[in-house]
């Protein structure tokens, strides 16, 4: 049985090179598990599968945090093929202190962000 599209989320944040980004996350249901996937530039991240939708998205965010991505937030934009627009809640995922320190040192934009957020 092929994967079933459950939802699409808009994911935004700052990548490991200190650049802002916004991409679509696809959430599928396959063989009793929810699988979240993201394609961004040269990377493709896909979760192993979770028991519920929220856990799959959180697993994807944890993986991105491990890759150095920060200030991540999601918003559900499609339920199946039905467009929801920006009516759904926006969920922010806090960065660990270690991630904040790593990202601050990445270039002039990290330094400027550090100055602005600690003023």
Order of alpha helices (4+ residues) and beta strands (2+ residues): beta-beta-beta-beta-alpha-beta-beta-beta-alpha-alpha
